[in-house]
Amino acid sequence: MKRKRSQPDDTMDIVWQTPANPPHRQDYILRDGVRYVRPYYFEFISHAKKRWAGKTIVDLFADEFKGRPRDYYVSAVKTGRIQVDGQKVPISYVVQPSQKISHFLHRHEPPVMAMDIQILHTELDVVTVYKPATTPVHPCGQYRKNTVVGILQAEHDLAPLFPIHRLDRLVSGLLIIARSASKADIFRQQIESGEVKKQYIARVTGVFPDEQVADVNVNYNAREGRSTVEVENGPTWKSSAKGKSACTKFTRVSTNGTQSIVLCEPITGRTHQIRVHLQYLGHPIANDFLYLSESVPHRSIEGLSADRAAANPGLPLTVNHCKINESGSGDECAEDFNIDPMCTNCPDLPPKGYDIHEAGLWLHCIRYSGPDWTYECPYPKWASLT
């Protein structure tokens, strides 16, 4: 959509996209096994939280959104790329609760692995797909077009879509998507009532026992991006526990003496539940850098980039150096897109700080079963230890 009221003071004729604009096939650049999104102009909209009230508009952005320098936010306010209630404001403007705040920016989405999203099964109101690792299910954070929902819409003309369960970004496997809100509600009611059985496979360190059950609380720390377990300790434990109850059944499928393939059946659905329960049992996923303990012997080195940024924020990342020149054409890429003079990511294609060689976890959803339905997904290559 084109903004006609209070248009930011840019000399270019810019088309500002909003969440209402669907992705298209030409929005993607596939190069060297990586799927990029062509940078585009986007309007981020939020409403001022209570803790934002009383701050100047520049202080608000500098304090809450640290991915860009303060000087950028000063320029963005002065040029109208940051607006309040649809209007330009001075840099000294003090924000009030619930005000609409718009940030118009040149959006660079993080890259994902360039793997096709294989459609496994279609019905009138259901579609199941093989979700590739590193691709988020739906728009979240910096991802919008580089998601399963966005790619299916752009490349298969499938919309609207209602994913009925979660898969972490680094996890692969079966994803069930309803084609209508009413069908999605039926699935969700069955999941919430405990009628749905979920099965995953994982490749873990060591020789896993024949069968084990992890029945310990899981506490997810959103700031750190990881979960921990809470083990019962003393009579006052329940009153002080912060985590949520969680239970996972594990069964060994095979082992080569160094690593094992394990069937994982989560009874509950907590964030990183399988990953942290396997760590708790002493057999973390063999390429799960976030949950591999330094004391784990014989840990696999292959694929250790999973969650590398979360585990080691100071670790140097491999950044793509596909740049564009001042005319907008690529030095190393054939694709064309405009350099934005205010953008803090240009002339790089991906945003700063993302590892374009990030690997997926050895954790894969193979089956979901309900009262009168079962959907399955093929096994990945890493599930064979031979």
SERO-4910 file (N, C-alpha, C, O; in steps of 0.05 Angstrom, whole numbers):
BEGIN
 pado doro    nc1    nc2    nc3   cac1   cac2   cac3    cc1    cc2    cc3    oc1    oc2    oc3
  Met    A     17    -24      0      0      0      0     18     25      0     39     24     12
  Lys    A      9     46    -12     24     71    -12     13     89     10    -11     93     12
  Arg    A     32    100     25     24    119     46     21    147     34     40    157     22
  Lys    A     -3    158     36     -7    185     24     -8    207     45     -4    230     39
  Arg    A    -15    198     70    -17    218     91      9    217    108     17    196    116
  Ser    A     20    240    114     45    242    130     66    223    119     79    208    134
  Gln    A     70    224     93     91    207     80    118    215     90    124    239     92
  Pro    A    135    196     98    162    203    106    177    220     85    171    217     61
  Asp    A    194    237     95    208    256     77    230    242     61    254    246     67
  Asp    A    223    225     42    243    212     25    240    222     -3    218    229    -12
  Thr    A    261    224    -17    260    233    -45    251    211    -63    242    216    -86
  Met    A    253    185    -55    245    163    -71    215    159    -70    203    165    -50
  Asp    A    204    148    -91    176    140    -91    174    112    -79    177     92    -93
  Ile    A    169    111    -53    170     86    -38    142     75    -34    123     89    -28
  Val    A    140     48    -38    115     34    -31    120     20     -4    137      3     -2
  Trp    A    104     29     15    108     18     42     89     -6     46     65     -3     43
  Gln    A    100    -29     52     84    -53     57     76    -55     86     89    -44    104
  Thr    A     53    -68     90     43    -74    117     37   -104    118     40   -117     98
  Pro    A     30   -115    142     23   -143    144      1   -152    124     -2   -175    119
  Ala    A    -14   -133    114    -36   -140     96    -25   -147     68    -40   -158     52
  Asn    A     -1   -140     62     11   -145     35     21   -174     34     39   -180     49
  Pro    A     11   -191     16     20   -219     15     47   -221      2     54   -204    -15
  Pro    A     63   -241      9     89   -246     -5     84   -257    -33     64   -269    -38
  His    A    104   -253    -50    103   -263    -78    128   -278    -84    148   -275    -71
  Arg    A    127   -295   -105    149   -312   -112    174   -295   -118    197   -303   -111
  Gln    A    171   -272   -130    195   -255   -138    207   -242   -113    228   -228   -116
  Asp    A    195   -244    -90    206   -232    -66    231   -247    -56    246   -237    -39
  Tyr    A    235   -271    -66    256   -288    -55    281   -290    -74    278   -288    -98
  Ile    A    304   -292    -62    329   -296    -76    341   -322    -66    348   -324    -42
  Leu    A    344   -342    -83    356   -367    -76    385   -368    -86    390   -365   -110
  Arg    A    404   -371    -68    432   -369    -76    449   -386    -57    448   -382    -33
  Asp    A    465   -404    -69    484   -421    -54    471   -435    -31    482   -437     -9
  Gly    A    447   -446    -36    434   -462    -15    420   -446      6    412   -457     27
  Val    A    418   -419      2    406   -402     22    382   -387      9    384   -378    -14
  Arg    A    360   -384     24    337   -369     15    338   -341     29    335   -339     53
  Tyr    A    341   -321     13    340   -293     22    313   -281     15    299   -290     -3
  Val    A    306   -259     28    284   -243     20    294   -216     10    311   -203     23
  Arg    A    285   -209    -13    293   -183    -24    284   -161     -5    261   -159      2
  Pro    A    303   -143      4    295   -122     23    272   -105     13    269   -100    -11
  Tyr    A    255    -98     31    230    -83     24    223    -63     45    232    -65     68
  Tyr    A    208    -43     37    199    -22     56    174    -31     71    155    -40     59
  Phe    A    175    -28     97    154    -39    114    147    -20    137    164     -6    147
  Glu    A    121    -20    144    112     -4    167    107    -22    191     89    -38    191
  Phe    A    124    -19    211    119    -33    236    101    -16    253    105      8    256
  Ile    A     80    -28    264     61    -13    280     60    -25    308     58    -50    311
  Ser    A     61     -9    329     58    -18    356     42      3    372     39     26    362
  His    A     33     -4    395     19     15    412     34     17    438     43     -2    450
  Ala    A     38     42    447     55     48    469     47     33    494     24     35    503
  Lys    A     66     18    505     62      4    531     64     24    554     74     46    551
  Lys    A     54     15    577     54     33    600     83     41    607     88     64    615
  Arg    A    102     23    605    129     29    613    142     49    593    163     61    599
  Trp    A    130     52    569    141     71    550    132    100    556    145    119    548
  Ala    A    110    102    570     99    129    575    118    146    590    131    137    609
  Gly    A    120    172    582    138    190    595    166    192    583    181    210    590
  Lys    A    172    174    565    198    175    551    195    191    525    174    192    513
  Thr    A    217    204    518    217    217    491    216    195    470    225    173    475
  Ile    A    207    202    446    205    182    425    232    170    418    234    147    412
  Val    A    254    187    419    280    177    413    290    158    435    301    137    430
  Asp    A    286    166    461    295    150    483    280    123    483    292    102    489
  Leu    A    255    124    476    240     99    475    252     79    456    257     56    463
  Phe    A    258     88    431    269     69    411    298     61    419    306     38    415
  Ala    A    314     80    429    341     73    436    343     54    459    361     37    460
  Asp    A    324     55    478    323     38    501    311     10    495    321    -10    504
  Glu    A    290     10    479    275    -15    474    284    -30    450    281    -55    449
  Phe    A    295    -17    430    303    -30    405    333    -24    400    339     -5    385
  Lys    A    350    -40    411    378    -34    412    393    -44    386    418    -42    385
  Gly    A    379    -53    367    392    -63    343    402    -42    325    417    -47    306
  Arg    A    395    -17    330    404      6    314    415     27    332    406     29    355
  Pro    A    434     44    322    445     65    339    426     87    344    407     91    329
  Arg    A    431    102    365    413    125    373    412    145    350    390    156    345
  Asp    A    434    150    337    434    170    315    414    163    293    402    180    281
  Tyr    A    411    136    288    391    128    268    363    137    277    348    147    260
  Tyr    A    356    132    302    329    139    311    324    169    311    302    178    305
  Val    A    345    185    317    342    214    314    335    222    286    317    237    281
  Ser    A    350    210    266    345    216    238    317    206    230    303    219    214
  Ala    A    310    183    240    284    171    232    261    188    242    241    191    227
  Val    A    263    199    265    242    217    275    241    243    259    220    252    252
  Lys    A    265    254    254    266    280    239    254    277    211    241    296    201
  Thr    A    259    254    198    249    250    170    221    239    169    210    235    147
  Gly    A    209    233    192    182    222    192    181    192    188    159    181    184
  Arg    A    203    179    190    202    149    188    193    137    214    186    113    215
  Ile    A    193    152    235    180    145    260    159    165    266    164    189    267
  Gln    A    134    156    269    111    174    272     95    165    296     96    142    305
  Val    A     79    184    307     61    178    329     33    185    320     28    208    312
  Asp    A     15    166    322    -13    170    313    -15    181    285    -32    198    279
  Gly    A      3    172    268      2    179    240     14    206    233     10    216    211
  Gln    A     27    219    252     38    246    248     67    247    255     77    233    273
  Lys    A     82    265    241    110    271    249    110    285    276     92    300    282
  Val    A    131    279    292    134    292    318    163    301    321    181    291    307
  Pro    A    169    320    339    197    328    344    211    307    360    198    290    372
  Ile    A    238    308    360    253    288    375    249    290    405    255    271    420
  Ser    A    238    312    414    233    316    443    205    307    451    198    309    474
  Tyr    A    190    296    432    162    289    438    161    267    459    176    248    458
  Val    A    144    270    479    140    251    501    116    233    495     94    243    490
  Val    A    121    207    496    101    187    488     81    183    511     88    183    534
  Gln    A     56    180    503     34    174    522     25    145    518     28    133    497
  Pro    A     12    133    539      3    105    537    -16    101    514    -33    119    508
  Ser    A    -14     78    501    -32     69    480    -31     84    454    -47     78    435
  Gln    A    -13    103    451    -10    117    425      0     97    404     16     79    409
  Lys    A     -9    102    379      0     85    357     27     96    348     30    120    341
  Ile    A     47     78    347     74     86    339     81     70    314     80     46    314
  Ser    A     88     84    292     95     72    267    125     76    262    136     98    266
  His    A    138     55    252    166     56    245    168     46    216    164     23    211
  Phe    A    174     64    198    177     58    170    207     52    164    224     69    168
  Leu    A    213     28    156    241     21    152    245      3    128    226     -9    117
  His    A    270      1    120    279    -17     98    284    -44    111    304    -47    125
  Arg    A    267    -63    107    267    -88    122    284   -109    109    280   -116     86
  His    A    304   -119    123    320   -142    114    313   -166    132    319   -165    156
  Glu    A    302   -186    120    295   -210    136    319   -229    138    335   -231    120
  Pro    A    321   -243    161    342   -263    163    339   -285    142    316   -292    135
  Pro    A    361   -297    132    359   -318    112    353   -345    126    356   -348    150
  Val    A    343   -364    110    339   -391    119    350   -410     97    358   -401     76
  Met    A    352   -436    104    362   -455     84    342   -457     61    318   -457     64
  Ala    A    353   -458     36    336   -458     12    326   -486      6    334   -498    -14
  Met    A    309   -496     23    297   -522     19    268   -519     12    253   -503     23
  Asp    A    258   -535     -8    230   -534    -15    213   -542      9    220   -559     24
  Ile    A    189   -530     11    170   -539     30    152   -560     17    134   -553      1
  Gln    A    157   -585     22    143   -607      9    115   -611     20    112   -614     44
  Ile    A     96   -610      3     68   -615     11     64   -645     12     67   -659     -8
  Leu    A     57   -655     36     54   -684     41     26   -694     35     23   -716     24
  His    A      6   -679     43    -21   -689     41    -40   -665     40    -36   -645     54
  Thr    A    -60   -667     23    -80   -645     21   -108   -657     24   -115   -678     13
  Glu    A   -125   -642     38   -153   -647     40   -168   -621     35   -155   -600     30
  Leu    A   -193   -621     36   -209   -597     31   -202   -575     51   -199   -552     44
  Asp    A   -198   -583     76   -194   -563     97   -168   -568    113   -164   -556    134
  Val    A   -150   -585    102   -125   -591    116   -103   -594     95   -107   -606     74
  Val    A    -79   -584    102    -55   -590     86    -33   -596    105    -29   -582    125
  Thr    A    -17   -617    100      6   -623    117     31   -620    100     31   -626     76
  Val    A     52   -610    112     77   -604     98    101   -614    114     99   -619    138
  Tyr    A    123   -618     99    149   -624    111    163   -598    116    174   -586     98
  Lys    A    163   -589    141    175   -563    148    206   -566    148    216   -584    163
  Pro    A    220   -550    133    250   -552    134    260   -538    159    248   -518    169
  Ala    A    282   -547    170    295   -534    192    305   -506    184    311   -501    161
  Thr    A    306   -488    203    314   -460    202    292   -441    192    295   -417    194
  Thr    A    270   -452    182    248   -435    173    226   -434    194    215   -455    202
  Pro    A    219   -410    204    197   -408    223    170   -415    211    167   -415    187
  Val    A    152   -423    228    125   -431    218    110   -407    208     98   -408    186
  His    A    109   -386    224     92   -363    217    107   -337    223    128   -338    237
  Pro    A     97   -314    214    112   -289    219    116   -284    249     98   -287    266
  Cys    A    141   -278    256    149   -273    284    176   -259    284    193   -265    267
  Gly    A    179   -240    302    205   -226    304    212   -213    277    196   -198    266
  Gln    A    236   -219    267    246   -207    242    236   -223    218    241   -214    195
  Tyr    A    223   -245    222    214   -262    200    185   -255    192    167   -254    210
  Arg    A    180   -251    166    153   -248    157    148   -264    131    131   -281    130
  Lys    A    164   -258    110    161   -273     85    177   -299     86    168   -319     74
  Asn    A    199   -300    100    216   -324    102    205   -343    124    218   -349    143
  Thr    A    180   -351    120    166   -369    139    151   -390    122    147   -386     98
  Val    A    143   -411    135    128   -432    121    103   -421    110     96   -426     86
  Val    A     88   -405    126     63   -394    116     68   -375     93     53   -375     74
  Gly    A     88   -358     95     94   -339     74    103   -352     48     94   -345     26
  Ile    A    120   -373     50    129   -386     26    107   -402     12    105   -403    -12
  Leu    A     90   -415     28     67   -430     17     48   -411      2     37   -418    -19
  Gln    A     45   -387     13     27   -368      0     40   -358    -25     26   -354    -46
  Ala    A     66   -353    -25     80   -341    -49     83   -362    -71     80   -356    -94
  Glu    A     90   -387    -64     98   -407    -84     76   -427    -90     77   -441   -111
  His    A     56   -429    -73     34   -449    -77      7   -436    -77    -13   -450    -79
  Asp    A      6   -410    -73    -20   -395    -73    -39   -407    -52    -63   -409    -57
  Leu    A    -29   -414    -29    -45   -425     -7    -50   -404     14    -31   -395     27
  Ala    A    -75   -396     17    -82   -376     37   -113   -376     39   -127   -381     19
  Pro    A   -124   -371     63   -109   -367     89   -100   -394    100   -110   -415     92
  Leu    A    -81   -393    118    -70   -417    130    -69   -413    161    -64   -392    171
  Phe    A    -76   -436    175    -77   -435    204    -62   -459    216    -73   -480    220
  Pro    A    -36   -455    221    -20   -477    233    -33   -485    260    -40   -468    276
  Ile    A    -35   -511    265    -49   -520    289    -31   -529    311    -40   -536    333
  His    A     -5   -529    306     15   -535    327     41   -521    321     45   -511    299
  Arg    A     59   -521    341     84   -506    338    107   -526    331    107   -549    340
  Leu    A    125   -516    316    151   -529    313    172   -507    315    170   -487    301
  Asp    A    192   -510    333    213   -490    335    226   -486    308    226   -503    291
  Arg    A    237   -462    305    249   -455    279    270   -474    270    272   -480    246
  Leu    A    286   -485    288    308   -503    280    300   -532    278    316   -549    272
  Val    A    274   -538    284    264   -565    282    250   -570    255    238   -552    244
  Ser    A    253   -594    245    241   -601    219    218   -621    224    213   -630    246
  Gly    A    204   -627    202    184   -648    203    156   -640    197    150   -620    185
  Leu    A    137   -657    207    109   -654    201     97   -628    213    101   -622    236
  Leu    A     84   -613    196     69   -590    204     41   -592    193     37   -595    168
  Ile    A     21   -591    210     -7   -593    202    -19   -565    201    -17   -550    220
  Ile    A    -31   -559    178    -42   -532    175    -71   -534    166    -78   -548    147
  Ala    A    -89   -521    181   -117   -520    173   -121   -498    153   -107   -478    152
  Arg    A   -141   -503    136   -148   -483    115   -170   -464    123   -178   -446    109
  Ser    A   -181   -468    147   -202   -451    157   -200   -448    188   -188   -466    201
  Ala    A   -210   -426    199   -208   -422    227   -225   -443    243   -217   -451    264
  Ser    A   -247   -451    231   -264   -470    245   -250   -498    247   -252   -511    268
  Lys    A   -236   -506    226   -221   -531    227   -198   -529    246   -193   -548    261
  Ala    A   -185   -506    247   -163   -503    266   -173   -505    295   -159   -516    312
  Asp    A   -196   -494    300   -207   -496    327   -213   -525    335   -209   -532    359
  Ile    A   -222   -541    317   -227   -570    323   -201   -583    331   -200   -598    351
  Phe    A   -180   -579    315   -153   -590    321   -144   -581    349   -134   -597    365
  Arg    A   -146   -555    354   -135   -544    379   -150   -554    403   -138   -559    424
  Gln    A   -176   -558    400   -192   -569    422   -183   -598    428   -181   -606    452
  Gln    A   -177   -613    408   -167   -641    412   -140   -641    425   -135   -658    442
  Ile    A   -123   -622    417    -96   -621    429    -98   -613    459    -85   -625    476
  Glu    A   -114   -593    465   -117   -583    492   -130   -604    510   -124   -604    534
  Ser    A   -147   -621    499   -160   -642    515   -144   -667    518   -152   -687    530
  Gly    A   -120   -667    507   -102   -690    509   -109   -713    490   -100   -736    495
  Glu    A   -124   -708    469   -132   -730    451   -111   -734    428   -114   -753    413
  Val    A    -91   -717    427    -72   -719    405    -45   -730    415    -34   -720    435
  Lys    A    -34   -750    401     -8   -761    408     12   -750    388      8   -751    364
  Lys    A     35   -741    399     56   -729    383     82   -746    385     89   -756    406
  Gln    A     95   -750    362    119   -766    362    141   -751    346    136   -742    324
  Tyr    A    165   -751    357    188   -739    345    211   -760    346    210   -779    361
  Ile    A    231   -755    329    256   -770    333    279   -751    337    278   -728    326
  Ala    A    298   -759    352    322   -742    357    347   -760    356    346   -784    361
  Arg    A    369   -747    349    395   -760    349    410   -748    372    417   -724    372
  Val    A    417   -765    392    427   -755    417    455   -766    422    464   -785    409
  Thr    A    469   -755    442    496   -764    449    493   -790    467    474   -793    482
  Gly    A    513   -807    464    515   -830    481    496   -853    474    481   -852    455
  Val    A    497   -874    491    480   -897    488    455   -893    506    457   -895    530
  Phe    A    433   -887    494    409   -880    509    397   -906    520    398   -927    506
  Pro    A    386   -906    544    373   -930    555    349   -939    537    340   -924    520
  Asp    A    340   -963    542    317   -973    526    293   -955    527    280   -949    507
  Glu    A    287   -945    552    264   -928    555    268   -911    580    277   -921    601
  Gln    A    261   -886    578    261   -868    601    239   -847    599    230   -841    577
  Val    A    230   -838    622    210   -817    623    221   -793    639    231   -797    662
  Ala    A    219   -770    628    227   -745    642    201   -731    651    185   -723    634
  Asp    A    197   -729    677    173   -717    688    182   -695    707    179   -697    732
  Val    A    192   -673    696    202   -651    712    193   -625    699    191   -622    674
  Asn    A    188   -605    716    179   -579    706    199   -566    687    223   -570    689
  Val    A    189   -550    668    205   -535    650    199   -506    653    176   -497    653
  Asn    A    221   -490    656    218   -461    660    233   -448    636    257   -450    634
  Tyr    A    218   -434    619    229   -420    596    236   -391    603    219   -376    613
  Asn    A    261   -383    597    270   -356    601    270   -342    574    288   -347    558
  Ala    A    251   -325    569    249   -312    543    272   -294    537    281   -292    514
  Arg    A    284   -281    557    306   -263    553    331   -279    544    346   -269    527
  Glu    A    336   -302    556    359   -318    549    353   -337    525    371   -347    513
  Gly    A    327   -341    519    320   -358    497    325   -388    501    331   -402    483
  Arg    A    323   -396    527    328   -424    533    312   -433    557    303   -416    573
  Ser    A    308   -459    560    293   -470    583    311   -484    602    334   -492    595
  Thr    A    302   -486    627    315   -502    647    295   -520    660    271   -515    659
  Val    A    304   -541    674    286   -559    688    286   -552    718    306   -541    728
  Glu    A    264   -557    731    262   -553    760    257   -580    773    237   -593    769
  Val    A    277   -589    789    275   -615    802    264   -611    830    272   -593    845
  Glu    A    245   -628    838    233   -626    865    254   -627    886    271   -645    886
  Asn    A    253   -608    905    273   -607    926    261   -594    951    261   -570    954
  Gly    A    252   -612    969    242   -603    995    212   -598    995    200   -597    974
  Pro    A    200   -595   1019    171   -592   1021    159   -567   1010    136   -566   1004
  Thr    A    176   -546   1008    166   -520    998    170   -517    968    166   -495    957
  Trp    A    179   -538    955    186   -536    926    163   -527    909    166   -509    892
  Lys    A    139   -538    913    116   -532    896    109   -503    897    101   -491    877
  Ser    A    110   -491    921    102   -463    924    122   -444    911    115   -421    904
  Ser    A    148   -452    909    168   -435    898    174   -440    869    189   -425    856
  Ala    A    164   -462    858    170   -469    830    158   -449    811    136   -440    814
  Lys    A    174   -442    791    165   -422    771    158   -436    744    143   -425    728
  Gly    A    168   -460    740    164   -473    714    136   -486    713    121   -487    732
  Lys    A    131   -497    688    106   -511    683    111   -541    682    132   -550    674
  Ser    A     91   -556    691     94   -585    691     99   -595    663     87   -585    644
  Ala    A    116   -615    660    124   -625    633    132   -654    636    145   -663    655
  Cys    A    123   -670    616    129   -698    616    135   -708    587    120   -701    569
  Thr    A    156   -723    584    163   -734    558    172   -763    561    188   -769    579
  Lys    A    162   -780    544    170   -808    544    191   -812    521    187   -803    499
  Phe    A    213   -826    527    234   -831    508    239   -861    505    240   -875    524
  Thr    A    242   -870    480    248   -898    474    271   -899    454    270   -886    432
  Arg    A    291   -915    460    314   -917    442    305   -933    417    293   -954    419
  Val    A    312   -923    394    306   -937    368    331   -952    359    329   -975    351
  Ser    A    355   -939    361    380   -952    352    403   -937    365    400   -914    375
  Thr    A    427   -949    364    451   -936    374    475   -948    359    475   -971    351
  Asn    A    496   -932    357    521   -941    345    543   -941    366    567   -944    360
  Gly    A    535   -938    391    555   -938    413    564   -910    420    576   -906    442
  Thr    A    561   -891    402    569   -863    407    545   -845    408    544   -826    425
  Gln    A    527   -849    390    502   -834    389    478   -853    387    481   -876    381
  Ser    A    454   -842    392    430   -859    391    408   -843    377    406   -819    379
  Ile    A    390   -858    364    365   -848    353    343   -854    373    340   -877    381
  Val    A    329   -833    382    309   -837    403    282   -827    394    280   -806    382
  Leu    A    261   -843    400    234   -835    395    225   -818    419    227   -827    442
  Cys    A    215   -794    414    207   -775    435    177   -771    433    166   -763    412
  Glu    A    163   -775    456    134   -772    457    127   -752    479    122   -761    502
  Pro    A    125   -727    472    118   -707    493     88   -709    500     71   -709    483
  Ile    A     83   -711    526     56   -711    536     45   -683    539     22   -678    534
  Thr    A     63   -665    546     56   -636    548     70   -622    525     85   -634    509
  Gly    A     66   -596    523     79   -581    501     91   -555    510     81   -533    504
  Arg    A    114   -557    525    128   -533    534    150   -525    515    159   -541    499
  Thr    A    158   -500    516    179   -490    499    205   -505    504    215   -506    527
  His    A    217   -516    483    243   -531    484    240   -556    502    261   -565    513
  Gln    A    216   -566    506    212   -588    525    230   -612    519    244   -622    537
  Ile    A    229   -622    494    244   -646    487    274   -641    491    289   -657    501
  Arg    A    283   -618    482    311   -611    482    322   -610    511    343   -621    517
  Val    A    307   -597    529    317   -594    556    313   -619    572    329   -625    591
  His    A    293   -635    566    289   -661    580    312   -680    572    321   -695    589
  Leu    A    320   -680    547    342   -697    538    368   -688    552    384   -705    560
  Gln    A    372   -662    555    395   -653    569    395   -662    599    415   -670    610
  Tyr    A    371   -660    611    368   -668    639    374   -698    643    385   -705    663
  Leu    A    368   -714    623    373   -743    625    402   -750    618    410   -773    620
  Gly    A    418   -730    610    446   -734    604    451   -742    575    474   -750    569
  His    A    432   -739    558    435   -747    529    423   -724    512    403   -728    499
  Pro    A    436   -701    511    426   -679    495    427   -685    465    443   -703    457
  Ile    A    412   -671    450    413   -674    421    441   -668    412    453   -648    420
  Ala    A    452   -685    394    480   -685    388    491   -660    374    515   -656    374
  Asn    A    473   -644    362    482   -619    350    467   -595    362    465   -574    348
  Asp    A    457   -598    386    442   -576    399    461   -559    416    465   -565    440
  Phe    A    473   -539    403    494   -523    417    483   -510    442    498   -505    461
  Leu    A    457   -503    442    446   -489    465    444   -506    490    446   -496    512
  Tyr    A    440   -532    486    436   -550    509    459   -570    513    457   -587    530
  Leu    A    480   -569    497    502   -587    500    520   -576    523    529   -554    522
  Ser    A    524   -592    543    541   -585    566    570   -588    558    577   -606    542
  Glu    A    587   -571    569    616   -574    564    627   -601    573    647   -610    564
  Ser    A    612   -613    593    622   -638    604    613   -663    589    621   -685    596
  Val    A    596   -659    568    586   -682    553    609   -693    536    620   -679    520
  Pro    A    617   -719    540    638   -730    524    629   -737    496    605   -742    491
  His    A    648   -738    477    643   -747    450    621   -731    436    607   -742    418
  Arg    A    618   -706    443    596   -691    430    602   -687    401    626   -683    393
  Ser    A    581   -687    385    585   -683    356    592   -654    350    581   -636    362
  Ile    A    610   -650    331    617   -623    323    600   -614    300    595   -591    296
  Glu    A    591   -633    284    576   -626    260    549   -613    267    535   -623    284
  Gly    A    544   -591    255    518   -578    259    516   -562    284    494   -555    293
  Leu    A    539   -554    297    537   -541    322    529   -511    320    530   -497    340
  Ser    A    522   -502    297    513   -474    294    485   -470    304    476   -447    306
  Ala    A    470   -491    310    443   -488    320    443   -471    345    456   -478    365
  Asp    A    427   -450    344    424   -432    367    451   -420    377    454   -413    400
  Arg    A    471   -418    358    497   -409    366    495   -380    377    509   -374    396
  Ala    A    479   -363    365    478   -336    373    466   -333    401    475   -317    417
  Ala    A    446   -350    408    434   -349    434    453   -359    456    454   -348    478
  Ala    A    469   -380    449    487   -391    469    512   -375    473    522   -373    495
  Asn    A    522   -362    451    547   -347    453    543   -320    438    552   -317    416
  Pro    A    531   -301    452    525   -275    438    550   -261    429    549   -244    411
  Gly    A    574   -267    440    598   -254    432    613   -268    410    634   -259    400
  Leu    A    603   -292    401    617   -308    381    614   -295    354    592   -288    346
  Pro    A    636   -292    339    635   -280    312    617   -298    294    619   -322    295
  Leu    A    601   -285    278    583   -300    260    592   -297    232    605   -277    224
  Thr    A    587   -318    216    593   -316    188    571   -301    174    548   -309    174
  Val    A    577   -279    162    557   -261    150    561   -261    120    583   -260    109
  Asn    A    539   -263    106    540   -262     76    550   -235     67    542   -214     77
  His    A    568   -235     48    579   -210     38    569   -204      9    583   -191     -6
  Cys    A    546   -213      3    534   -207    -23    524   -178    -21    504   -172     -8
  Lys    A    538   -160    -33    532   -131    -31    521   -121    -57    522   -134    -78
  Ile    A    511    -97    -56    500    -83    -79    514    -57    -83    523    -44    -63
  Asn    A    516    -48   -108    530    -23   -112    511      0   -112    487     -4   -109
  Glu    A    521     24   -116    504     48   -114    482     49   -135    462     63   -131
  Ser    A    485     35   -156    464     35   -177    441     16   -170    421     15   -183
  Gly    A    446     -1   -148    425    -19   -140    429    -47   -151    413    -65   -146
  Ser    A    450    -51   -167    455    -78   -178    476    -92   -162    493    -79   -150
  Gly    A    476   -118   -163    494   -133   -146    523   -135   -156    527   -138   -180
  Asp    A    542   -133   -138    570   -138   -145    574   -168   -149    587   -177   -168
  Glu    A    562   -184   -130    565   -213   -131    538   -226   -138    537   -250   -144
  Cys    A    516   -211   -136    490   -222   -142    479   -209   -167    485   -187   -173
  Ala    A    463   -224   -181    451   -213   -205    425   -199   -199    415   -183   -215
  Glu    A    414   -203   -175    388   -192   -168    391   -162   -162    411   -153   -152
  Asp    A    370   -146   -168    370   -118   -164    352   -110   -141    330   -121   -138
  Phe    A    361    -92   -124    344    -79   -104    358    -53    -96    382    -51    -98
  Asn    A    342    -35    -87    353     -8    -81    367     -7    -54    358    -19    -35
  Ile    A    389      8    -53    401     15    -28    385     38    -15    379     58    -28
  Asp    A    378     34     11    365     56     25    385     72     40    401     61     55
  Pro    A    386     98     36    407    115     48    407    115     78    427    121     90
  Met    A    384    109     91    383    109    120    385     81    132    387     78    156
  Cys    A    386     60    115    385     33    125    412     25    138    433     30    128
  Thr    A    410     13    162    434      5    176    444    -23    168    465    -32    177
  Asn    A    429    -36    150    437    -62    140    449    -61    112    466    -78    105
  Cys    A    440    -43     95    451    -40     68    480    -33     70    489    -19     88
  Pro    A    497    -43     51    489    -57     27    488    -87     29    486   -101      8
  Asp    A    490    -99     53    488   -128     56    459   -137     51    440   -122     56
  Leu    A    456   -161     42    429   -172     37    416   -181     62    393   -173     67
  Pro    A    429   -197     79    417   -205    105    421   -183    126    438   -166    122
  Pro    A    405   -183    147    410   -164    169    436   -171    183    446   -194    182
  Lys    A    447   -152    197    472   -156    211    469   -177    234    448   -177    248
  Gly    A    489   -194    238    490   -212    261    476   -238    257    472   -253    276
  Tyr    A    470   -246    232    457   -272    227    476   -290    212    490   -282    193
  Asp    A    477   -316    221    494   -336    209    479   -349    186    460   -363    190
  Ile    A    488   -344    162    474   -355    138    479   -385    135    466   -398    119
  His    A    498   -396    150    504   -425    148    493   -440    173    502   -462    179
  Glu    A    473   -428    186    461   -441    209    449   -468    202    436   -471    181
  Ala    A    454   -488    218    444   -515    213    419   -521    229    415   -508    250
  Gly    A    403   -540    220    380   -548    235    387   -568    257    408   -581    256
  Leu    A    369   -570    276    373   -590    298    367   -618    288    352   -622    269
  Trp    A    379   -637    302    373   -665    297    348   -672    314    349   -689    332
  Leu    A    327   -659    308    301   -663    321    279   -660    300    278   -639    287
  His    A    262   -680    297    245   -681    273    218   -692    282    216   -714    294
  Cys    A    196   -679    274    169   -688    280    161   -709    259    161   -702    235
  Ile    A    153   -733    268    147   -754    249    117   -761    248    107   -771    227
  Arg    A    102   -755    269     74   -765    269     57   -749    289     66   -744    312
  Tyr    A     33   -742    281     12   -732    299    -13   -750    295    -21   -756    272
  Ser    A    -25   -759    317    -48   -777    315    -70   -766    333    -66   -759    356
  Gly    A    -95   -765    321   -118   -756    336   -139   -778    339   -133   -801    333
  Pro    A   -163   -771    348   -184   -791    352   -190   -807    327   -195   -831    329
  Asp    A   -190   -794    304   -197   -809    279   -180   -801    256   -188   -802    233
  Trp    A   -155   -793    262   -137   -784    240   -108   -788    249   -101   -788    272
  Thr    A    -91   -792    229    -62   -794    233    -48   -782    209    -55   -787    186
  Tyr    A    -28   -765    214    -12   -753    193     17   -759    199     26   -759    223
  Glu    A     33   -765    178     61   -773    182     79   -758    163     70   -746    144
  Cys    A    105   -759    170    125   -746    154    149   -764    150    155   -779    169
  Pro    A    162   -764    127    185   -781    123    208   -775    142    209   -753    153
  Tyr    A    225   -794    147    248   -790    165    270   -775    150    272   -778    126
  Pro    A    286   -759    164    308   -746    152    332   -765    149    333   -786    161
  Lys    A    352   -756    133    375   -773    129    391   -778    154    402   -800    157
  Trp    A    392   -759    172    409   -762    196    397   -783    215    411   -790    235
  Ala    A    373   -793    210    361   -812    228    373   -840    225    367   -858    241
  Ser    A    390   -844    205    404   -869    201    433   -866    212    447   -848    204
  Leu    A    440   -884    230    467   -884    242    487   -900    226    511   -901    234
  Thr    A    478   -913    205    497   -930    190    512   -913    169    528   -924    154
***
